[in-house]
Amino acid sequence: MRNKLIEKRNKIKLTQADVAKELDITRAFYDHIETGKRNPTLKLAKKLQTFMEKMLICFFIKGNETYPNDKNCAWKGENGCPR
């Protein structure tokens, strides 16, 4: 699972800080989740899953226009994407 988190995050060109901000956790805590030092609560795991799924869908809808590189990116709320 942890390798998939890193793989998905890198695919949609997000930093750990970007994901942590969306999940309302610290970057350090998110790093600990990715490295296996900590486990997310069930609530946080579901929130993370939902967020990653939406971002991957947006990535494929919009192509390579991903947060935070483009002012018109999917992150801003187009096509039902987050924010």
Phi and psi in radians as a Rosetta constraint file:
Dihedral C 1 N 2 CA 2 C 2 CIRCULARHARMONIC -1.116 0.35
Dihedral N 2 CA 2 C 2 N 3 CIRCULARHARMONIC -0.694 0.35
Dihedral C 2 N 3 CA 3 C 3 CIRCULARHARMONIC -1.126 0.35
Dihedral N 3 CA 3 C 3 N 4 CIRCULARHARMONIC -0.604 0.35
Dihedral C 3 N 4 CA 4 C 4 CIRCULARHARMONIC -1.172 0.35
Dihedral N 4 CA 4 C 4 N 5 CIRCULARHARMONIC -0.635 0.35
Dihedral C 4 N 5 CA 5 C 5 CIRCULARHARMONIC -1.055 0.35
Dihedral N 5 CA 5 C 5 N 6 CIRCULARHARMONIC -0.824 0.35
Dihedral C 5 N 6 CA 6 C 6 CIRCULARHARMONIC -1.126 0.35
Dihedral N 6 CA 6 C 6 N 7 CIRCULARHARMONIC -0.771 0.35
Dihedral C 6 N 7 CA 7 C 7 CIRCULARHARMONIC -1.064 0.35
Dihedral N 7 CA 7 C 7 N 8 CIRCULARHARMONIC -0.830 0.35
Dihedral C 7 N 8 CA 8 C 8 CIRCULARHARMONIC -1.136 0.35
Dihedral N 8 CA 8 C 8 N 9 CIRCULARHARMONIC -0.754 0.35
Dihedral C 8 N 9 CA 9 C 9 CIRCULARHARMONIC -1.077 0.35
Dihedral N 9 CA 9 C 9 N 10 CIRCULARHARMONIC -0.750 0.35
Dihedral C 9 N 10 CA 10 C 10 CIRCULARHARMONIC -1.185 0.35
Dihedral N 10 CA 10 C 10 N 11 CIRCULARHARMONIC -0.637 0.35
Dihedral C 10 N 11 CA 11 C 11 CIRCULARHARMONIC -1.077 0.35
Dihedral N 11 CA 11 C 11 N 12 CIRCULARHARMONIC -0.692 0.35
Dihedral C 11 N 12 CA 12 C 12 CIRCULARHARMONIC -1.638 0.35
Dihedral N 12 CA 12 C 12 N 13 CIRCULARHARMONIC 0.194 0.35
Dihedral C 12 N 13 CA 13 C 13 CIRCULARHARMONIC 1.029 0.35
Dihedral N 13 CA 13 C 13 N 14 CIRCULARHARMONIC 0.808 0.35
Dihedral C 13 N 14 CA 14 C 14 CIRCULARHARMONIC -1.936 0.35
Dihedral N 14 CA 14 C 14 N 15 CIRCULARHARMONIC 2.619 0.35
Dihedral C 14 N 15 CA 15 C 15 CIRCULARHARMONIC -1.572 0.35
Dihedral N 15 CA 15 C 15 N 16 CIRCULARHARMONIC 2.928 0.35
Dihedral C 15 N 16 CA 16 C 16 CIRCULARHARMONIC -1.040 0.35
Dihedral N 16 CA 16 C 16 N 17 CIRCULARHARMONIC -0.653 0.35
Dihedral C 16 N 17 CA 17 C 17 CIRCULARHARMONIC -1.118 0.35
Dihedral N 17 CA 17 C 17 N 18 CIRCULARHARMONIC -0.675 0.35
Dihedral C 17 N 18 CA 18 C 18 CIRCULARHARMONIC -1.060 0.35
Dihedral N 18 CA 18 C 18 N 19 CIRCULARHARMONIC -0.835 0.35
Dihedral C 18 N 19 CA 19 C 19 CIRCULARHARMONIC -1.153 0.35
Dihedral N 19 CA 19 C 19 N 20 CIRCULARHARMONIC -0.789 0.35
Dihedral C 19 N 20 CA 20 C 20 CIRCULARHARMONIC -1.034 0.35
Dihedral N 20 CA 20 C 20 N 21 CIRCULARHARMONIC -0.715 0.35
Dihedral C 20 N 21 CA 21 C 21 CIRCULARHARMONIC -1.084 0.35
Dihedral N 21 CA 21 C 21 N 22 CIRCULARHARMONIC -0.762 0.35
Dihedral C 21 N 22 CA 22 C 22 CIRCULARHARMONIC -1.127 0.35
Dihedral N 22 CA 22 C 22 N 23 CIRCULARHARMONIC -0.610 0.35
Dihedral C 22 N 23 CA 23 C 23 CIRCULARHARMONIC -1.507 0.35
Dihedral N 23 CA 23 C 23 N 24 CIRCULARHARMONIC -0.101 0.35
Dihedral C 23 N 24 CA 24 C 24 CIRCULARHARMONIC 1.082 0.35
Dihedral N 24 CA 24 C 24 N 25 CIRCULARHARMONIC 0.792 0.35
Dihedral C 24 N 25 CA 25 C 25 CIRCULARHARMONIC -2.304 0.35
Dihedral N 25 CA 25 C 25 N 26 CIRCULARHARMONIC 2.971 0.35
Dihedral C 25 N 26 CA 26 C 26 CIRCULARHARMONIC -1.372 0.35
Dihedral N 26 CA 26 C 26 N 27 CIRCULARHARMONIC 2.731 0.35
Dihedral C 26 N 27 CA 27 C 27 CIRCULARHARMONIC -1.085 0.35
Dihedral N 27 CA 27 C 27 N 28 CIRCULARHARMONIC -0.659 0.35
Dihedral C 27 N 28 CA 28 C 28 CIRCULARHARMONIC -1.088 0.35
Dihedral N 28 CA 28 C 28 N 29 CIRCULARHARMONIC -0.727 0.35
Dihedral C 28 N 29 CA 29 C 29 CIRCULARHARMONIC -1.136 0.35
Dihedral N 29 CA 29 C 29 N 30 CIRCULARHARMONIC -0.732 0.35
Dihedral C 29 N 30 CA 30 C 30 CIRCULARHARMONIC -1.092 0.35
Dihedral N 30 CA 30 C 30 N 31 CIRCULARHARMONIC -0.721 0.35
Dihedral C 30 N 31 CA 31 C 31 CIRCULARHARMONIC -1.003 0.35
Dihedral N 31 CA 31 C 31 N 32 CIRCULARHARMONIC -0.740 0.35
Dihedral C 31 N 32 CA 32 C 32 CIRCULARHARMONIC -1.125 0.35
Dihedral N 32 CA 32 C 32 N 33 CIRCULARHARMONIC -0.583 0.35
Dihedral C 32 N 33 CA 33 C 33 CIRCULARHARMONIC -1.161 0.35
Dihedral N 33 CA 33 C 33 N 34 CIRCULARHARMONIC -0.828 0.35
Dihedral C 33 N 34 CA 34 C 34 CIRCULARHARMONIC -1.101 0.35
Dihedral N 34 CA 34 C 34 N 35 CIRCULARHARMONIC -0.623 0.35
Dihedral C 34 N 35 CA 35 C 35 CIRCULARHARMONIC -1.554 0.35
Dihedral N 35 CA 35 C 35 N 36 CIRCULARHARMONIC -0.091 0.35
Dihedral C 35 N 36 CA 36 C 36 CIRCULARHARMONIC 1.499 0.35
Dihedral N 36 CA 36 C 36 N 37 CIRCULARHARMONIC 0.161 0.35
Dihedral C 36 N 37 CA 37 C 37 CIRCULARHARMONIC -1.343 0.35
Dihedral N 37 CA 37 C 37 N 38 CIRCULARHARMONIC -0.473 0.35
Dihedral C 37 N 38 CA 38 C 38 CIRCULARHARMONIC -2.355 0.35
Dihedral N 38 CA 38 C 38 N 39 CIRCULARHARMONIC 2.728 0.35
Dihedral C 38 N 39 CA 39 C 39 CIRCULARHARMONIC -1.972 0.35
Dihedral N 39 CA 39 C 39 N 40 CIRCULARHARMONIC 2.402 0.35
Dihedral C 39 N 40 CA 40 C 40 CIRCULARHARMONIC -1.295 0.35
Dihedral N 40 CA 40 C 40 N 41 CIRCULARHARMONIC 2.719 0.35
Dihedral C 40 N 41 CA 41 C 41 CIRCULARHARMONIC -1.175 0.35
Dihedral N 41 CA 41 C 41 N 42 CIRCULARHARMONIC 2.888 0.35
Dihedral C 41 N 42 CA 42 C 42 CIRCULARHARMONIC -1.055 0.35
Dihedral N 42 CA 42 C 42 N 43 CIRCULARHARMONIC -0.722 0.35
Dihedral C 42 N 43 CA 43 C 43 CIRCULARHARMONIC -1.063 0.35
Dihedral N 43 CA 43 C 43 N 44 CIRCULARHARMONIC -0.795 0.35
Dihedral C 43 N 44 CA 44 C 44 CIRCULARHARMONIC -1.191 0.35
Dihedral N 44 CA 44 C 44 N 45 CIRCULARHARMONIC -0.665 0.35
Dihedral C 44 N 45 CA 45 C 45 CIRCULARHARMONIC -1.089 0.35
Dihedral N 45 CA 45 C 45 N 46 CIRCULARHARMONIC -0.714 0.35
Dihedral C 45 N 46 CA 46 C 46 CIRCULARHARMONIC -1.157 0.35
Dihedral N 46 CA 46 C 46 N 47 CIRCULARHARMONIC -0.714 0.35
Dihedral C 46 N 47 CA 47 C 47 CIRCULARHARMONIC -1.111 0.35
Dihedral N 47 CA 47 C 47 N 48 CIRCULARHARMONIC -0.729 0.35
Dihedral C 47 N 48 CA 48 C 48 CIRCULARHARMONIC -1.126 0.35
Dihedral N 48 CA 48 C 48 N 49 CIRCULARHARMONIC -0.768 0.35
Dihedral C 48 N 49 CA 49 C 49 CIRCULARHARMONIC -1.060 0.35
Dihedral N 49 CA 49 C 49 N 50 CIRCULARHARMONIC -0.835 0.35
Dihedral C 49 N 50 CA 50 C 50 CIRCULARHARMONIC -1.061 0.35
Dihedral N 50 CA 50 C 50 N 51 CIRCULARHARMONIC -0.785 0.35
Dihedral C 50 N 51 CA 51 C 51 CIRCULARHARMONIC -1.072 0.35
Dihedral N 51 CA 51 C 51 N 52 CIRCULARHARMONIC -0.832 0.35
Dihedral C 51 N 52 CA 52 C 52 CIRCULARHARMONIC -1.120 0.35
Dihedral N 52 CA 52 C 52 N 53 CIRCULARHARMONIC -0.702 0.35
Dihedral C 52 N 53 CA 53 C 53 CIRCULARHARMONIC -1.094 0.35
Dihedral N 53 CA 53 C 53 N 54 CIRCULARHARMONIC -0.786 0.35
Dihedral C 53 N 54 CA 54 C 54 CIRCULARHARMONIC -1.112 0.35
Dihedral N 54 CA 54 C 54 N 55 CIRCULARHARMONIC -0.733 0.35
Dihedral C 54 N 55 CA 55 C 55 CIRCULARHARMONIC -1.178 0.35
Dihedral N 55 CA 55 C 55 N 56 CIRCULARHARMONIC -0.648 0.35
Dihedral C 55 N 56 CA 56 C 56 CIRCULARHARMONIC -1.162 0.35
Dihedral N 56 CA 56 C 56 N 57 CIRCULARHARMONIC -0.711 0.35
Dihedral C 56 N 57 CA 57 C 57 CIRCULARHARMONIC -1.072 0.35
Dihedral N 57 CA 57 C 57 N 58 CIRCULARHARMONIC -0.803 0.35
Dihedral C 57 N 58 CA 58 C 58 CIRCULARHARMONIC -1.092 0.35
Dihedral N 58 CA 58 C 58 N 59 CIRCULARHARMONIC -0.672 0.35
Dihedral C 58 N 59 CA 59 C 59 CIRCULARHARMONIC -1.040 0.35
Dihedral N 59 CA 59 C 59 N 60 CIRCULARHARMONIC -0.766 0.35
Dihedral C 59 N 60 CA 60 C 60 CIRCULARHARMONIC -1.306 0.35
Dihedral N 60 CA 60 C 60 N 61 CIRCULARHARMONIC -0.522 0.35
Dihedral C 60 N 61 CA 61 C 61 CIRCULARHARMONIC -1.202 0.35
Dihedral N 61 CA 61 C 61 N 62 CIRCULARHARMONIC -0.805 0.35
Dihedral C 61 N 62 CA 62 C 62 CIRCULARHARMONIC -1.638 0.35
Dihedral N 62 CA 62 C 62 N 63 CIRCULARHARMONIC -0.090 0.35
Dihedral C 62 N 63 CA 63 C 63 CIRCULARHARMONIC 1.372 0.35
Dihedral N 63 CA 63 C 63 N 64 CIRCULARHARMONIC -2.339 0.35
Dihedral C 63 N 64 CA 64 C 64 CIRCULARHARMONIC -1.559 0.35
Dihedral N 64 CA 64 C 64 N 65 CIRCULARHARMONIC 0.121 0.35
Dihedral C 64 N 65 CA 65 C 65 CIRCULARHARMONIC -1.415 0.35
Dihedral N 65 CA 65 C 65 N 66 CIRCULARHARMONIC 1.587 0.35
Dihedral C 65 N 66 CA 66 C 66 CIRCULARHARMONIC -2.164 0.35
Dihedral N 66 CA 66 C 66 N 67 CIRCULARHARMONIC 2.681 0.35
Dihedral C 66 N 67 CA 67 C 67 CIRCULARHARMONIC -0.995 0.35
Dihedral N 67 CA 67 C 67 N 68 CIRCULARHARMONIC 2.472 0.35
Dihedral C 67 N 68 CA 68 C 68 CIRCULARHARMONIC -1.797 0.35
Dihedral N 68 CA 68 C 68 N 69 CIRCULARHARMONIC 0.368 0.35
Dihedral C 68 N 69 CA 69 C 69 CIRCULARHARMONIC -1.405 0.35
Dihedral N 69 CA 69 C 69 N 70 CIRCULARHARMONIC -0.279 0.35
Dihedral C 69 N 70 CA 70 C 70 CIRCULARHARMONIC -2.372 0.35
Dihedral N 70 CA 70 C 70 N 71 CIRCULARHARMONIC 2.312 0.35
Dihedral C 70 N 71 CA 71 C 71 CIRCULARHARMONIC -1.126 0.35
Dihedral N 71 CA 71 C 71 N 72 CIRCULARHARMONIC -0.419 0.35
Dihedral C 71 N 72 CA 72 C 72 CIRCULARHARMONIC -1.803 0.35
Dihedral N 72 CA 72 C 72 N 73 CIRCULARHARMONIC 0.401 0.35
Dihedral C 72 N 73 CA 73 C 73 CIRCULARHARMONIC -1.248 0.35
Dihedral N 73 CA 73 C 73 N 74 CIRCULARHARMONIC 2.887 0.35
Dihedral C 73 N 74 CA 74 C 74 CIRCULARHARMONIC -1.056 0.35
Dihedral N 74 CA 74 C 74 N 75 CIRCULARHARMONIC -0.476 0.35
Dihedral C 74 N 75 CA 75 C 75 CIRCULARHARMONIC -0.994 0.35
Dihedral N 75 CA 75 C 75 N 76 CIRCULARHARMONIC -0.480 0.35
Dihedral C 75 N 76 CA 76 C 76 CIRCULARHARMONIC -1.353 0.35
Dihedral N 76 CA 76 C 76 N 77 CIRCULARHARMONIC -0.053 0.35
Dihedral C 76 N 77 CA 77 C 77 CIRCULARHARMONIC 1.967 0.35
Dihedral N 77 CA 77 C 77 N 78 CIRCULARHARMONIC 0.083 0.35
Dihedral C 77 N 78 CA 78 C 78 CIRCULARHARMONIC -1.290 0.35
Dihedral N 78 CA 78 C 78 N 79 CIRCULARHARMONIC 2.641 0.35
Dihedral C 78 N 79 CA 79 C 79 CIRCULARHARMONIC 0.971 0.35
Dihedral N 79 CA 79 C 79 N 80 CIRCULARHARMONIC 0.542 0.35
Dihedral C 79 N 80 CA 80 C 80 CIRCULARHARMONIC 1.321 0.35
Dihedral N 80 CA 80 C 80 N 81 CIRCULARHARMONIC 0.233 0.35
Dihedral C 80 N 81 CA 81 C 81 CIRCULARHARMONIC -1.418 0.35
Dihedral N 81 CA 81 C 81 N 82 CIRCULARHARMONIC 2.834 0.35
Dihedral C 81 N 82 CA 82 C 82 CIRCULARHARMONIC -0.977 0.35
Dihedral N 82 CA 82 C 82 N 83 CIRCULARHARMONIC 2.482 0.35
